[in-house]
Amino acid sequence: MDDLGGVKERIDFLSAELGRHDELYYKKARPEISDRDYDRLFDELFDLETANPGLAHPDSPTKRVGSDLERDFPEVSHPTPMLSLDKVYTKAELAEWMEKIGREEGRGIEEGPPRSRSNAPSFVIEDKVDGSTIVLHYENGLLSRAVTRGDGTVGNDVTNNVRTIRDIPLRLAEPLTGFVRGEIYIDKEDFRRLNREVDGIYANPRNFASGSLRRKKSSEVAKVPLRSFVYEGSFGEAGKGEHVELLARLPRLGFRVSDAVGFFAGPGDLERYDLIFRERRGWTSGDVSEAGDFVDARMRARESVSYEVDGLVVKLNNYAQRERLGSTAHHPRWAVAFKYEAPQSVSEILGIDVQVGRTGRVTPVARIRPVKISGSTVSNVTLHNQDYITSLEVAVGDKVSVSRRGDVIPAVEEVVEKNDGGNPVFRLPTSCPSCGTLLVEEGAHSFCTNRSCPARVLGKLSFFVGRGQMDIENLGPETIKRLLDLGLVHDIPDLYTFDAAGLLGVEGFGEKKVALIREGIAKSRSRPYAAVLASLGLDEIGPRAADLLISNGYESIEALIEAAGRRDPEIFTQIDGIGPKIAARIVEQFNDPAVLETIRRLRQAGLRFTREEKPRGAEDTAQAASPRTFEGEIWCVTGSFERFNPREKAMDEVEKRGGKYSTTVTGKTTHLLAGAGPGSKLQKAKKLGVTIVSEEVFLERLDPP
């Protein structure tokens, strides 16, 4: 294939063939070739286009892989305002809204041209997918621009990122010019898997999808399995036709449309749409009075669909009727969102503060008008990071719905109404608000790298002394701040060497208070090694990681430092529960001179850095009397048991008899106690040849005949 004509012919063939296979795989779920064969065709096309860029098609499948070039996202005005939807929360409210539309449209029909059949309006009901709204612009059938919703008037141009989403057509089946509106989303299972890789910072799939769309490199977006549904559009036919006809046409153009569509018309109107419902067999149709049954069915199906759904959108079907009803400044009068769950509370964002934590991570926190949620007054809500803010498009003055996730963490779920002052989406500062150091981006977060940053030092000391850590009584954050302001302490080890008498005479610190502080510090020296290790405040090494390390052989700080000194993260990834990211941070931090110096000084102060054997005093005479029949064995446990609830009680029996307990199955594990409903530990134990022990056999070992 030496001549350009032959090359062009091959490029044309490969582009069409790969486009056909994309259609079969992503839209029809009927692949004809293996992934390996697809990749072979793709690589051939990529090589030909690289050598002959002038012959590449503007909608080539190779556009899906993205680029490593970092891009800003310019602002683009929408052709029509992207209004919010009014909301209802009960079927009674929905029925009332539909009846109101019927009354309004009835008056409009009397004034406008008569309809040939019933005067009753028809409605379309669709799933409200929990994703990120996108507007796709096409010129002569080619995707020319993709824009986020933004503030409803102006959005961000994310065209290069959207090109990587495989079920969005780069070329339409017809050479049309216009735009469509849809939702970019991620399936629930993909969201759970990928959100774990970014520390679970995204509250829901919508935020994850939106954050992914705003990644600076489109090659990174290409790795995220984003998907799309399209639900509105205009190709120069504004005010003409009907919505159900558009929904039926969109798949013919190449778009994905939800299969969960309900169409409800007045008496005698359904026959006109017979051809559409023969084509879209998954759709539901019926009389307007049956709309409530469809709502019930979609609510029941909510958990079974692969994507997240937070409600339904109910729309007037006829476009001319929509134009007659018009819109308010906030929402169209011809559509409403039926929300499955009412927000627990709605508040206004009064301001956004930027806090710096002990690791240097910068966290934006919204100050909201105080509201009652689950019996508590909430006035501050974390906004996690810039991606989270951008995904919600939060600005000062916005009205937001607020909940308490798990009845613990206050969270902004969505913007209910944009502010009237024109305040833009909040942006984090580029320098640390505490010390002025330029912030560094690592993944989804921004960090202050200055270890002497006052905010970092305060956070580190407050964490160390806190409840559940070293648990030093009478040393709360306010007292720690006072110690720092007075120059009595500068780092964690100073807590064990400073002269508490320096507080005498300071307002609020009498002899009794100072004595209690001394007592609390002295008492903390007896805290176990696991608590000390977790209290150091090292990144990724909290209580769970500390327990995993200790139970898998690193029973002293020397053993841990020696292993980290080999600078091989795979030493730690062999521990079930410690992934590559945590392992890399363990190696990095236990080779950090500043960390090692802190440990040296704390050991010198008398803190424990070795796992202690359990005492055998009067409080544990049963252990002292037990035969050491489990000596040399390392046990793990999975499932539930009749005699041991919680199941860790079984492991107490193992330790009484000289054995050791590991929270995970590793190559060192000798026995796995397996009860009813065992988890993944059982399969791993079988793979490693670990001895599997039932509850019955275990009891026999505890009490041999």
N, C-alpha and C positions, 0 to 999 in steps of 0.2 A: 504494500500500500504506500507507493512513493508519491503519487500526485495528490495535490490538495483536494481535487474532486473526490478521490477515494477516501481521504481523511474525513471530509465533510459528510460523505455518505455514511461512514461508520459512526461519526458523532451523532448524526441525526437518528440513526437506528438505535444506538445505545441510550440516548436521551429518552426516546419514545418508549423503549422496552423497560427501562428502569422506572419511568413514570407509571407505566402499566402495573409493574410489580408493586410499587408503592401504593397504588390504588387498591390492589388486591389485598395487601397485607394490612394497611392502616385503616381502611374504610370498609372493606368487605369481609375481613378476617378469613380470606380464602387464599393463602399463599400457594404459589405453584412451584417455587424453587427453594432450595435450602439457603441459609444465611451465607454459607461459603460461596455458593454460585452467584448470589447477589453481589457479594463483596468483590468477586472476580470481575464481574461486569462493571461495577462502580470504579474499581481501580483502573481499569482500562480506559474508561471515559475520562477520569481525572488526569491520567497521563497524557492523553490526546489533547485535552483542553489546555493543559499546562504548556505543551509544546506549540499549540496553535490557539492562543487566547482569542484571536479574532473570529474563530469559528464556533466558540462556545455559545450556547443558547442562553438568553437572559433568564429563563426558568429552568436551567439545568439542574438535575438532581444533586449535583456536586455543591450547589449553593447551600445545601442543608448542613454541611459540616462546620460552617462558620469560620471566623478568623481570629487570630491571636492579637490583632491590633486592638488597643484600648480605645474606646470611643466615648465621647460625651453624648448626652441625649438632648438635642435641641428641642425647644418648645414649638408646638404646632397648634394653630387654632382649628377647632372643629368646625365643619361646615354647618352644623346645626347644634344647638346646646345639648349636652349630655345630661339631662335632668335626672334627679333621683326619683324614686318611686314612693308614693304614699303607701302606708302599711296598714294591714289589718291582722288580727291575731286569732280570731275565732270564725267558725263557719257562719255564725249569725251576722257578724260584721261584714263578711264577704257577700252573703246573700243580700244584705241591705245595700251594699255598694252596687251590686249588679241591678237591683231593682231601681236604684237611683239613676243609673245609666239608661235603663229602659225608659224611665219617665222623661229624662232630659232629651234622649234621642227621639222619643215620641213627639215632643214639641218641635224638634228640628225637622222631622219628616213632614210635619204639617206645613212648615215654611218652605222646605226644599222640594226637589223633584220626588214624585211618588215612587215607591218600590213596587215591583211586580207581584211580590208575595207578601209574607207577613211583615208587619211593622216592627216586630220584636227584633232587637239587635242580636247578633251571634258573637260568641266569645271563644278565644283560644287560650288554653291553659298549658303552661310549660313548666318544667322543673326550674327552680332558681339555683343554678349550679354555683357552688361556693368557690369561685375562681377570680380571675382578674379581667376586668372589662377591656376589650380591645376594639379599635376601629380599623378595618382593613380597606385601603383605597386601591382601586384598580383603574388602569388606563389602557384602553383597547385590549382588555382581557389579561393584562400583566399586572402582578402585584407591584405597586409603586411606592406605597407607604403604609406603615403600621404605627398607630398612635394609641398611647394609653389614655384612660379616661381623664386623668389629671383632676383639675377642679371643675370639670364639666364644660368649661369654655376653652381651656388650653391644656394639651397633654404633651407627653414626651414621645419623640420619634424613636421607636425601637425596631425599625424595619429589619436591620441586619440580624437581630436576635430572633425575630419572628420567622424569618426565612428558614431557620433551622427546625421549626416545628413541622413534622412530616405530614400531618393531615391537613395543613393549610395549603390550598392550591397556589402555586406560583403563577400558573396560567389557567384561566377559566376555559370552559368548554365553548364559550361564545366570546367574541371580542367586545365585551361590554365596558363601559366607563361608569363608575359609580363607587359606592362604598357599602360595606356590610358591618354590622355590629355583632360581636360575639363575646365569648368567655374563654379565656385560657385557663386550664385547670390541670391538676395532677391527680391521678388515681390515689385512693386512700392508702393502699398498701405501699405504693411507691413513695408517698409522702412520709409515712412512718419510717420507712427504711432510710431515706435520704435525710430526713430531719434529725435522725440520731447522729449523723455524721457532722452536723453543724451545731451540736450541743443542744438540740431541741429548742432553738430560739424562736422558731415560728409557731405562732399560736394555732394556726389552722392551715389547711391546704391553700386557701385564698391568698394568705400572706406569703406562703412559700412560692406560689406561682408568680405573684407580683414581684417578689424579690428576685426570682430567677430571671424574669424578663429584663431586669435592670442591671444585670451583670455587665461588667465593662467589656468582657471578651465574649464574642458570640460563639467561639469554640467551646467555652464552658457551658453556655446555654444548650448547645447541641447534645451535651451529655445528660441533660435532664429530660426525662420522658414526659414532656409537656404535651397536652392534647387540647382540642378545641371543639366547641359547639358554636354555631352561628344561629342567630334568632331574629335579626332585623336586617333590612337592607334597602337600598334605593339605587336604581339605575336609570335615573332621569324620568321616573314615573311617579313622582310624589303626588299623593292624593288620589291615585287611581288604583283600582283593583282591591284585592282583599288579602289579608295576612296569611290565611291558610294556603292560598295559591302561591304566595312567595315562599313559604316554608317547603312546599312541595317542589318548587323550582330550584331552590338552593342546592340540593344534592345533585341535580342534573348538571349544575355548573361546576361541581367538584367539592362542595363544602360538606362538612358533617353537621347534621341536624339531629337533635335528640329524638329517640324513639318514644319518649314519654310525652306525647302531645295529646291533649284532649280538645275536641271541637264540639261546641254546643250551640245549636241554633233553634230558632222558633219553629213552630209547627209548619210542616210542608217545605222547609228550606233545605233539609239534609240531602234530598235527591240530587240537587245541583252539584254536589261534591262527590258523587259516587265514584268517578274516575280517580280522584285523588286518593280516596280511601282504599281502592283496589291496589293502587301503587304503594301506599304506605300502610301495609297491613298491621303494623304494630301500633298505629294510632287508634285512639278511641273517639267515637262520635256519639252524640245523643241529643236529646231535648235539653233545653236550658235547665229544666227542673232536675236533671240528672247530674249536674255539675258537682253537687255535694258528694255524690257517691264516688266520683273520680278523685276528688280531694282526699276522701278517706282512703282510697286505694293507694294513692301516691304516698300518703303518710305511712301506711303499713309497709310499703316497699322501700322506704327511705334507707333502712340499714342494709338492704340486700344489693343495692346498686354499687358499682365499683367506685363512683365518685361521690364527693361530699355534696349534699343538698341541704340548704337551710330554709327552703320554702318553695312556693309556687309563684309564678307571675301570671296574672289574669289580664288579658288584653281584649279590647274591642276589636272585632275582626275587620270591619269595613274602614278603609282609609279615608273616604270622604266623610264618614261620621266622625272619625278621629279629628279631622281638621275642624269640623263644626264645634266639637267640644273644646278643643284647644288645650292650653296648659296654664298653670300658675307659674310664678317665678321659680318654684321649687320642684314641681312634678307635673307630668301630664295628667289630665283629667280622665283619659281613656284607658288607663292601666293602673293596676294596684298589685302590691306584693303581699301575698298571704304568708306570713312568717310562722314557722312551726313553733318557735319559742319566743316569747316576749322577752325583751331585755330586762334584766333585773332592776336596772336603773339607768336614767339618762342624766348626764351632767354636762357642764361646759368646761373646756380647758382654759384655765385662767393664765397659765404660764407653763413653761417647760424649763426645768433646771437640768444642769449637766453635772453628774456626780462621778468622782474618780475612786475606784476601789483599790483594795490592797495589792492586786496584781497589775494595776495600771489600767484595767479595763474601764472605758468611759461609758457611762450609762445615762441616757436621757430619762428623766422622771417628770411626768405631767402632774402639775398641781391643778386639781379640779375643784369645782364648787362642791363642798362636802355633801355626800349622799349616804343614805342608809342602805346597806346590802347585807343580807343574812344576819341582821341584828347588830352589825358593826358600822360605825361611821368611817367612810373612806374618803380621804382627801388627797392622797398621792397614789399614782399608778405608774408602774414601770412601762417604758416604751422600748426597752431592750437595746436597740441599735438603729442606725440610719436606715438599713434595709426595712426594718419593721415599720418605722415611721413613714417611709416612702410607699410601702405597700398599702398602708391605710390612708395615705395622703393626709396626714394630720397637720393641722395648723392651730396656732393659738386662737381662741375664740370659737372653735368648732364645737358643736354639740355631739357628744359621743355616747354610745351605749357601753356600760361598764358592768362587768360581772366579777365574781370571785371564783376562779378556776379551782375546782376541788375544795371549795369553801375556804380557801387559804389565800391565794395570790390574786390581788385586784388586777384586772386586765381590761384594756380598751378592746372591744370586739369589732366595732366599726364606727365610721363617721355617719351620724344620723342626719346632720344638717351642717353645711359649710357656713363659715363665719360671714357676716355682712361687711366686715371691714376690709376685705381684700387681702387678708394676711396670707402669705405664701406658705407652702409646705415647709415645715421646720427643717433646718439644716444644722448639723453638729458643727461646732467650731473646729478650726484646723489646729489650734494649739490648746494645751491643757489649761483649764480654767483655774487650776490651783497654783501651778508653777510656771506656766507659759511655754513649756517645752512643746515643740511641734509633735502632733500626734502621728502615730504610725498605724496604718491599716493592716490587720492580720485577719484574713478570712472576712467574716461579717462584722467584726468589731474594730473599734479604734482604741489605741493604747497610748498611755504616757509611759515612756521608757526610762524616766528619771527616778531612780530608786530613792532618792532623797526628797521626792515630791512630798510636801506636807500632808496632802490628802492620802497618798499611798501609805505613808508611815502611820498615820492615825488609823487607817483601815486595817493595817497589818496587826498593830498592837491590840486594837479592839477585838479583832477576830480571835487572836491568841488567848485572851483572858475570858472570852465569852462562854456562856452556858453551852454545855455539850463539848467544849474544847478543853482548855485547862481549868475552866470553871472557877476562876479566882473571884471570890466574893468581895464586894465593896470596891471593885475596880471596873466600873462601867465606862462607857465611851466618854462621858463628861469628865470623869476623874482622869482618864488617860489623856484627854485633851489638855486638862490643867497641868498634868505632869510634863507634857511636851512644851506647853507655853512657858513653864517655869524653867525649862532646860534641865530638869532632873533626869529625864530619860530621852534617848534618841533612837533606840532600837530594842528589839525583844529581850536580849540578854540583860539589858540595863535594869529590867524589872526586878532582877534578883541581886543587884549590886547597889542600887541607889539608896541614899540615906532618907528614909521616910520622915525623919525628924525635920527635913526641909519643908514639910507641909505644915508644920505647927505654926500657927499664927495666920495662915492663909484662911480667908473667909470660908466657913463651912468645914474646916478641918481642925477638930479639937483632938485632945489626947486619945479619947475613946475611939474616934474614927481612924486615927493613924494606927492605933493598936490593932484594930480589926483588919486593916489593910495588910499589916505585917503578918498577921495570923493567916490570912487567906493566901498570901504568897508562899509562906512556909508549908502550908497544907498541900499546895499544888505540886510540890516536889515528889509527892507519893503517887501522882497520876501515872497510869500504866503507859508502857511504851507506845501502844497503838494510839492513845490519845495525844501523846506528845508529837508523834509523827504527823498525825492529821492536823494538829494545831499550828504547825509551822507555816501553814498557809501557802504551801507550794502549789503551783498550778497543776490540776488534774490529780492531786494526791490528797483526797478527802478520806473520810472514815472507811468507805468501801474499799478504795484502792489500798489503804493502809492494812486493812484486814486481809485482803488478798495476798499482799506481799508477805506479811508475817506468817500466814497459814501455809504458805508455799515455800517455806524454808528460810526466809530472810528475817530471822528472829533477833537480829541485832543490827544496829546502824552500821557497824563495821562490815557485816556481810552485804548489806545493801550498797554501801559506798564502793566496796571492792568489785561487786558485779557491775555497777554502773561505770566504774573505771575502765572496763574493757571496751566501752563505747560501742556496744552491739545491742541495739534495741530488741533483736530477736530473742535475747536471753529472757526478756520479760513478756514478749508476746506469746510465749509458750504457756503462760498462765491463763487459764480460761477466765475471761472477763476483762483482760487487759489487752486493748487493741494497739495498733501501730502508733496512734497519736499519743496515747498515755505513755507507752513505752519510750517514745522519743523524748517526751518531757521529763521522764524519770532520769534518763541518761544525761540529758542536758543540765538539769538542775543539780544532780549530785556530782557533777564535775564543775560546778560554779564555785569559785573561791569564796564568794560572799556567803553562799549557803553553807559551805563547809566551815567557815569561820563562826557562823551563828551556832551551828551544832556543837563545835568545840567549846564555845563559851557556855552553852547551856549544860553540857556534860560537866564542865568545871563547876557549874552552879549546883550540881547535884540532881539534875533531872534524869529520868530513867530512859535509857536507849537500848535496853535488852528485854526481851520477853521474859516475864517472871513465871516461875512454876506456881501453880495454885497452892495456897497455904494448906497445911495439914493439921491445923490446930484443933481446938475443941469444937470450932464451928463446922468442921468437916471430918469428923471422926469416921464417918462411913467410908470416905475416900481412903483414909489412912488404913482402914481395915480390909479394903477390897484387894483381892489378889490381882497382880499385874499381868492378867491373861491376854491383854491386848498390846503388850509391849512390842514396839517395833512396827506397829501397824498404823496406817494413815487412812482414816475413814471419811466418807462423804455421805450425804443423805439426800433422798429425793422422794416425793410423794407424800401421802398422809397415812397416819397410823392410828390404831385403836388405843394403844397403851401410851403413846407419846404425843402429847399435844401441849405446847408446840413440839415439833419434831426434833428441835435442838436438844430437848431433854434426853433423847437417845444418845446424842453425842456427848452429853455430860457423863453418861455411864461409860462411854468409851474412854474418856480422859481419866475417870476415876481408876480405871484398870490399866493405865499406863500407855494408852494409845493416843493418837493425835487426830484432830478434827480439821479438815480442810473444807472451805466453802465451795470449792470447785473441783472437778475431776481433772487430774493431770497425770503425767507419766509416773508420778511418785505415789499416786493413790493405790492402796492395796485392796480396799473393800468399799463397796457401795451398798448402803442399806436402802432398799427400794420398797416403797409402800404402794398404796393405791394411787392411780393417776400419776405415774412418774413422768418427769419432764425429759428434756434433751440430754440430761446427765446420763440417763440409762443407756442411750445409744452410744454416747462417747465412751462410757465405761466398757461396753461390749467390744467396741473397736480397739480399745487399749488392752483388753484382756484382764480387766479388773474383776475380782471376785464379787458376784452379785449375791446379796444376802437378803432373805425375806424377813419379815417381822418375827415369824415363828422360829426360824433358825437363830435369829439374833437373841431372842428371849432364852433359848436353850443355852447359848454361850454365856449369857449373863448369870444364869442359874443352872449350871450343869448338874446332872443327876449324880 
